[in-house]
Amino acid sequence: MAAINFVGGSYTPVSASLDSQRTVNFYVEMDETKQGKAPAALIRTPGLKLFCTLAGQFGVRAGGMYTTHTDVKDRAFLAYGNTLWEVNEFGTLFARGTLQTSVGPVSMADNGRFLVLVDGIYGYAYDLQTGLFQQITDPDFPGADKVTVLDNYLIFNRPRTQQFFWTNLSGVDFNALDFTSVDGFPDRLVSLLAYRRELWLFGATTTERWYNAGDLFFPFQRIQGGFSEQGMAAPQSPAVIGDKLCWLTANQEGAGMVYVVLAGQVQRVSTHATEHAWQGYPQISDALGWAEQRDGHEFYWLTFPSGNATWVFDLTSGLWHERAYLNPVTGTFDRHRANAATYAFGLHLVGDWQNGNVYLLDMQTYSDNGAPIRAVRRAPYLFAGKSPANLPWVLHHTLQIDCEMGVGLASGPGSDPTLILRWSDDGGATWTLERTATLGRIGERRARARFLRLGRSRSRIYEASISDPVIRTILGGYVESEVTSV
């Protein structure tokens, strides 16, 4: 039997006739020893375990989860409706203050003493020591929709302008003279972020880098040569993960590529396939980005509310995959439930975009808060011959997909788990009926996910999926085939 590459990321470009790979709710893990059974495997993504629930008809607001690390232990905050909440490690909720708005994205940062939240119009300060929550009413505060912190200065953008401004050192007081403009190019400042003790100021089409020069009266200065012709397509998309910075870019010629800053170098990591998918969404300016580090993988999440889709770039493998929620009504994939994320108490927490649920991203949970998770891998084309105009017929006698077997549960759903297979011989335009093969009842480690008498094709795409609430690992595939005639 010949090995086929059943492990990989999502890649369906403009023409599905060129490639039609898809990976949903799996990510790729390489064998670092290079001596394993396979060079890489598809690993399941975590499920959603309910952590706490807020009453009401809102969703957790975009950007509305934040953790401070200045106290003896973490303190986690979230914005839900018109309230700032604090949640402890046991999932107990405490209301900390009332906001003037109930919907829309927010931004949070702290300088060790004060947690500040902005919502585009208003600003609020929560004293982490005294517990006092106040709306910022200083006449020198013009409003902001982004805030970051650098060297204990809280720094804000002034919406719809080129200006940014800052507080006094370690406080929340403002001076009318403590502002300046990014004027390397006449575009508006749409987002900002502190990264490696530099202030990254993202315009609509360009980016400038500034630093703290140590002047108490005017601390921030432009970095010589710190100018880029790549700006920001989505204000909520930038995220720092480890020593890397990711964001969805725009420039004077177009928008919709993801760039990563790595070792001081800016490089494109989106692909033609991902960029084509994103351009098909009603808009990309509402994209939400955040970071997750798990089991040595560094994930950059990019979810598109208007596009109803969530994409994740694994900086460790260099591959993209999709994360999705299986809609129980339509049976189709929706965007992942997460609308905001934070890492607190050693837990990866996310807030639901549609309700008040806060979840733990948990590798030992095999459902999305009780809803089935469907994991899908659509493999590359299989064909014989070298000329696309003269592909011979191929008889597919046997396909065996190498999975972790014997993963069945003791009883109930998942006690006799199955791998589901379908295929397309016309580039994904139509698909066969589904077939199933066992993943092995509990302890049946020698079971095989094997399919026989699969017909003939000139060019074929196989797609495997798993919906049972069990461990899901795919290592590869093997096909026994025979070339018959041209």
N, C-alpha and C positions, 0 to 999 in steps of 0.2 A: 504494500500500500504506500502511496506517495503522500508525503506530508504537505499540508496546505497551511498557509498563514492565516490562522483563525484569530490571532491576537493583534489588536491595533486600535487606533482611535477613530473618531468620526471624520470622514472626508468624502463629501459629495459636492463636487464643483458645479459650475454652470451647466455642464452636460453630464447627466448621469450615465451616459454611454462611455464616458472616460473612466469614471470611478463612482462607486455608490456605497462606500463603507459607512457604517453607522455604529456607534457605541453609546448605549444609554444605560445609566445606573451600573456601569462597570468602569474601572480604571485599570491602566496597565502598570504592572509591577515587573521590573526587570530582575533577572537573577544576577546579583552582583558578583557571584563566584564564577559565573560562566561555565559551571560544571553540573548544573541541574538537569532535570529531565527535559526541560524546555528552556529556551532563552528568556521567556517572559510568560506571564499569565494574566488573565483578566480576573480582577478581584472585585468583589461586591462593594458597592458604596453603602454607607451607614443608613440605617432606618431612623425614624423619628419616634422618640419615646417622650411622652408628655411629661413636662417638668412642672408647669404651673399654668393656670388659666386666669385671664382677666375678664371680668364681666363687661358686656357691651357689644355693640355692633360694628366695631372698628377692626382694623388690622394693626399690627405693630408697625409703626411708621418707618419708612425707609431711612436708614442711618440712625435709627432710634434705639440702638443697643450699644452700651459702652461700659467698660470696666476700668476702675481706678486701681492702681497698684501701690499707692503711697502708704496705706495703713499696714498694720500687722497682717491683715488678710485682705483678699480681694473684696471690692464692693462693686456690684453690678447694678446698672440702671437701664431703664427702658422707657421710651415714650410711646404711650398708647392713648389714642384720642387726645383729650386736652389735659392729660395728667402725666407727670414724671413720677415713675415708680422706682423703688429699689427692691431687689429680690435677693434673698440670702441663699446659701448653699443648700438649704432644705426646701426651696421653692416657696418660702413665705414672702408675701408681698407687703410693702409699706408705701403708702402715698407720700410723696415728698413735696409736691407743689402743683399748682394749676397753671396751665398755659393758656394763652389767648387764642390759639388755633387748635383745631382738632384733626386736621388732615394735612397731607403734604410731607415732604422729607424734612428732616432735621439734621443738625450737625452738633457734635459734642466734643469737648476737650476739657482737660483740667490742668491746673498749674501746681498741684499738690495741696492747695488750700481750698480753691474754688472749682467746682464743676460748672461749666458754662454750656448752655444750650441755646442755639439760634434756629429760627424757623423761617427765615427769609424776610420777616418784618420785625419781629420782636427778639429780644434776648433775655435770658434768665440766668441767675447765679445761685448756686446752692453751696452754702458753706459746709464743707466736709467735716469741720470740727464742731460747729455749733448746731448744725441742722437747720439753719435759717435759709429759707428760699425766698428770693425776691426777683421781681421783674426789673430788668435794667432800665432805669428811667433817666439816666445821665443825659443831659441835652447834647453832649458830644458823642453819643452813641447813635449812629445813623441807621442802624439795622444791618443785618448780615444774613447770609444763608450758608456760609462756611466758616468754621473756626478751627484753628490748630494751635499747637503750643510749641515754642522753641525757646530754650533757656529761660523757662518760667515766664515768658511773655505770651499772653494770649493774643493771637493775631486773627484778624477778620478781613473778609472782602466787603467792599461796599457794592451792593448789587447794581448791575447795569452801568458800571463805571470801570475805569482803569485803576481805581484806588484800593489800597489796603491800609489798615490802621491797627493799632495795638494798645493794650492796657499798660498801666505802670507795672513794674517788676513785681511778680508774685501777687498781684492784686486784681481788682476789677474796676479800677478807676480809670477814667479816660481824660485825655487832654486834647483839645481841639487842634493842636499843632502836631500830634503824633499820628501822622498819616503821610503817605507818599503815593506815587503812581508808577505803574509799569508802563514805560513809554518807549520800549525798544521797537514796538510796532503798534499802530493805532487800532487795537482790538480790545474788547472788554475783558476784564478779569472775571472768569467764571468759576474758578476753584483754586484752592491752595492746600498745601500739605507740607509738613516738616518731614524731612528725610535725610538721614545721615548728618544731622545738625546743619542742614541747609534748608532754606525756605524755597519751595518750588511753587511758582506762581503761574497758573495755567490760564492762558487767554483762549479766546475762541479759536485762534489759528496759530498761536505761537506760545512759547513757554520761556520764562526767565527764572534764573536761580540767584537768590540773594543769600547773605549770611549776616550773622551778628558780629559787627565790627568792634563791639565793646564800648561804644560811645553812649553814655547814659542819656544824652539829650536827643540823639538820633541814631539808634543802634543798628539799623539795617542798611546794608550797602549791596549794590549789585556786584555779582561775581564777574570778573573779567572773562569774557568768552562764554559766560553762562547763558547763552541764548540759543533756542532751538526753533526751527520752523514747523514743529509739531505742537499743536495746541490740544484743546480738550473738547471732545464731542459730547460727553455726558458728565456733568458736574459731580455726580455721585459715584463715578466709576473708579477713581484712583484708590489704590490700596498698597500698603507696604507689607511685604512678607519677608521676614528675616532682613537681609541686606539688599533686597530687591524692591523695585517700585514698578507697578503695572498700571496702565490706564488705557481707555478707549480714546483714540486720537482723532483730531481733525486738523486740516490745514487749508490753505487758500484754494487748493485744487479739489478737495473732497474730504470725506470722513468715513470712519468705520474700520480702522486697523487697531490692533492692540500692540502697544510697545512695552518693552521691559527694559529697565535700567539695570544692568548687570556689570559689576566691576568697572563702573564709570562709563560704560558704553551703552548707548541706546540702540535697541534692535527690535525689529518687527518679529512677533511670535504668532500672530494670527496667520491663517492660511487663506488661499484663494477660496477654499470651500467654506470656511467659517464666515469670511467676509461676504461671500455671495448670499449665505443664509441671512445674515444680519441686514443686508440691503433690502431684503424682501419684507422686513417688518414695517409697520406703519410709521414708526420713528425709532431712533436709537438714542435720542438725547435723554431719555428717562432711564437708561441702563444703570444698574446698581452693582457696585463691585465691593468685594471684601476678600479677606485672605483666611486660609485654614491650613495649619500644619498638622499632619497626622502620619504616624508610622514612617517618618523620614520623607514623606511626600509634601511638597509645597504646592497648594492648590490656590489658584486665583479664580474666584467665582465671578461670573458676569451674567446677571439675570436681566431679561428684557420684559418689563411688564406689558408694554404694547405688543410685543411679539409673542407673548405667552410662552417663553422659552428660557431655559437656563443652560449656559455653557460653562465649562470648567477647564482651565488650562493647568496641566500638571507640569510645573517647572522642573520636576525631577526627571520625568520621561520625555518631556518636550512634545506631548501629545494632548489634543483636545478630546473631551468626551462631553456627553450631555447628561444632565440630571433632570428627572421628570417625575411628576406625580400622575399616577394612573387615575384618570377621572372615572369614578364609579358609575356615572350616568351615561357618558358618551363612549367609554371604553378606549378613549384616546389619551395621548400624553398632554398634560398641561405643564406650565412652569413649576419648578420646585416650590414647595410651600414657604420656603424661607424668604423673608423680605428684609431682614437685618440679622446680624450675627455678632457674637462676642465670645471671647474665651475667658471664662471665670471659674474659679474653684477647681481648676483642672478639667473643666468640662467645656465642650463646644456647644454653645446655646444659640438657637435661632428663633426668630419670631415669625409667626404666620402672617401672610399678607392679607388674609381675608377674615381672620377672627382673632381673639385674644389669647390663643394658645402659644406658649413658649415650649420649645422642644429641646431635648438633648439629642444631638447627632451621635448615634450609638451603634457601634459595629456588631453588638450582640442583639440588636433589634432588627427583625426581618420584615417589618411592615412600616408603613407611614401612619403611625398612630392608629393602627388597626386596619388600614386600607392596604391591599396588596401592592407590593413593589414589583414591577415588571422590568427585568434586566434583559437587554437586547444586544446582540452582536451580529451585524451584517458584514460578512467577510468579503474580501476582494473577488473580482471576476476569476472564474476558472475557464480556461479554454486551451486548445491545442493548436499548434501551428504558429507561424510567425507573421503571416499576412492577414490583416483584419478583413480583407476582401475575399479571403479564401480559407475561412476557418472550417475544419472538418467536423463531422459529427463525432461526438464522444458519448459512449455508453457509460453511465454511472452505475456501477454494480453495487458498491457499498460505500457508505460514509460513516466513519466513527469519529465522534467528538470526544476528545480526552478531557474529562472533568474530574473534579474531586467527587468520588463516589461513596455510597453508604452514608449519605448525609440525612436520611429520613428521620423524622421525629418519632417519639415513642407512640404517639396516638394523635388523632385528629388531622386537620389540614397539614399537609407536609409529611405525613407518615409514609406515603408512597410517592415521593416527588418525581417529576418528569421534566425532561428537556423537550421543548417544542421546536419543531423544524418546519420551515417552508422554504421555497425557492422560486426564483424567477429566471426565465430563459429569454426575456425580452427587455433587459435593462431596468427592471423594476416597475415596468408599466402594469404588469399583472403578476399575481402570485398564486401558487398552488394552495390546495387545502393543507391544513396543518397535520403533521404527524407527530407522534410522541414516542419517546424512549425513556427508560427508567434512569433515574439517578441513584438508585439503590435504596432499599429500605435500611433502617438503622443497622449498621455493622456490615452491610453487604458491599465490602470494599472491592470485590472482584467483578462487580456488575459492569456492564458496558453500555454506553449510549450509542447504539448502532442502528443504522437505517439501511434497508436493502431495496433493490429494484427501483432505482430512482430515475429511470428513463434515460432519454438522450437529449443532448443540447449542443449547440455550437459555442455558446457562451452562457455561463450560469453564475448566479449569485445565490449563495446559501445564507439563510438567516436563522439563528438559534435564539431562543428566549427561555427564561425561567421566571415563573411567577409564584412558585411555592415558597413558603416562609422558611427557607433552609439556607445553609451555606452555599454560596455560588462561586465556583472557581472553574475557569476554562483555560486549559493549557495549550490546546491546539486541535488540529483536525487531520484526518487521514482518509484518503479516497482511493478506492480501487476502481479504475476506469479503463476503457478500451477505445482507442481511436478506430473508427470503422471506415469511413470514406469521406471524400470531399463533398 
